[in-house]
Amino acid sequence: MSVQVSGLGAQLRGDVFDTNCPSRAVLDHVTSKWAVLVLAALQDGPMRFSELRRRIGGVSEKMLAQALRTLEGDGFLHREVAPTTPPQVTYSLTPLGDGIAERVVGLADWIAERIPEIQEFRTR
């Protein structure tokens, strides 16, 4: 980590270029294909596991569960379990999750808008 001085106090800031910095793992977590799609889907509001699975085409139960656990562990998702039989689990973005979702969805939108150009380069 590097220390960045800001205003009157010093603030710790991650350095993704440093192999030992924990920010590197978080970057890996939020930029995985399934994590980006989970964050994007939850921007529309809270969803249950089955809703997320239907919304995110091609994701297996295992990969979705893994992405949800990882994002929850990093503080980006809130998991609420309703005391029903069977338990109903709902996922939503935390304030921290809102911030990262906005950024990765921006990246996904940029890619979607430029896919014709990207495909043109791929065929050359």
C-alpha positions in Angstrom: 0.0 0.0 0.0 1.0 3.5 -0.5 0.2 6.5 1.7 -1.4 9.4 0.1 -1.5 12.7 1.9 -4.8 14.5 1.4 -5.8 17.7 3.2 -4.9 17.7 6.9 -4.8 13.9 7.4 -3.1 11.0 5.7 -5.2 8.4 4.0 -4.2 4.8 3.2 -4.7 4.0 -0.5 -4.2 0.7 -2.3 -1.7 0.3 -5.1 -3.0 -2.2 -7.6 0.4 -2.3 -9.3 2.0 -3.8 -6.1 1.6 -7.6 -6.2 1.3 -7.7 -2.4 -1.5 -5.1 -2.1 -4.9 -6.4 -1.1 -6.5 -4.1 -3.7 -5.3 -6.5 -6.4 -7.6 -9.3 -5.0 -10.5 -6.9 -4.9 -9.9 -5.8 -8.5 -9.9 -9.5 -9.5 -13.2 -10.0 -7.6 -15.1 -7.2 -9.1 -13.8 -7.6 -12.7 -14.7 -11.2 -13.1 -17.4 -11.8 -15.7 -20.0 -13.1 -13.2 -19.3 -10.4 -10.6 -19.8 -7.6 -13.2 -23.1 -9.2 -14.3 -24.3 -9.7 -10.6 -23.4 -6.0 -9.8 -25.2 -4.8 -12.9 -28.3 -6.9 -12.3 -28.6 -5.7 -8.7 -28.5 -2.1 -9.8 -32.2 -2.7 -10.7 -32.9 -3.6 -7.0 -32.8 -6.5 -4.7 -33.1 -10.0 -6.2 -33.3 -13.6 -5.0 -30.8 -16.2 -6.1 -33.2 -17.7 -8.6 -34.0 -14.3 -10.1 -30.3 -13.6 -10.5 -29.7 -16.9 -12.2 -32.5 -16.3 -14.7 -31.3 -12.7 -15.3 -27.6 -13.8 -15.9 -27.7 -16.1 -18.9 -25.2 -18.9 -18.8 -24.2 -18.8 -15.2 -24.1 -22.0 -13.2 -25.4 -22.3 -9.7 -21.9 -22.9 -8.5 -20.4 -19.8 -10.2 -23.2 -17.6 -9.1 -23.0 -18.7 -5.5 -19.2 -18.2 -5.6 -19.5 -14.6 -7.1 -22.2 -13.7 -4.5 -20.1 -15.0 -1.6 -17.0 -13.1 -2.8 -18.9 -9.9 -3.4 -20.6 -10.2 0.0 -17.2 -10.9 1.7 -15.8 -7.7 0.2 -18.8 -5.7 1.5 -20.4 -5.0 -1.9 -23.6 -7.1 -1.2 -26.0 -7.5 1.6 -27.5 -11.0 2.0 -30.9 -11.1 3.8 -32.3 -14.5 4.8 -36.1 -14.6 5.5 -37.1 -17.1 8.2 -39.3 -19.2 5.9 -39.2 -22.8 4.8 -37.2 -23.1 2.7 -35.3 -19.9 3.6 -35.7 -17.1 1.1 -32.4 -15.3 0.4 -32.4 -11.8 -1.1 -29.3 -10.0 -2.3 -28.9 -6.2 -2.6 -26.1 -3.7 -3.1 -24.6 -2.0 -0.1 -23.6 1.7 -0.5 -20.0 0.4 -1.3 -21.6 -1.9 -3.8 -23.5 0.9 -5.4 -20.2 2.7 -6.0 -18.4 -0.2 -7.7 -21.5 -1.3 -9.6 -21.7 2.2 -11.2 -18.1 1.9 -12.4 -18.1 -1.7 -13.7 -21.5 -1.1 -15.4 -19.9 1.9 -17.1 -17.2 -0.4 -18.5 -19.7 -3.0 -19.6 -21.8 -0.3 -21.3 -18.7 1.1 -23.1 -17.9 -2.4 -24.4 -21.5 -3.0 -25.5 -21.6 0.3 -27.4 -18.3 -0.5 -29.2 -18.8 -4.2 -30.0 -19.3 -3.6 -33.7 -15.9 -1.8 -33.9 -14.2 -4.5 -31.7 -15.6 -7.3 -33.8 -14.4 -5.5 -36.9 -10.8 -5.5 -35.5 -11.2 -9.2 -34.6 -12.0 -10.2 -38.2 -8.9 -8.4 -39.6 
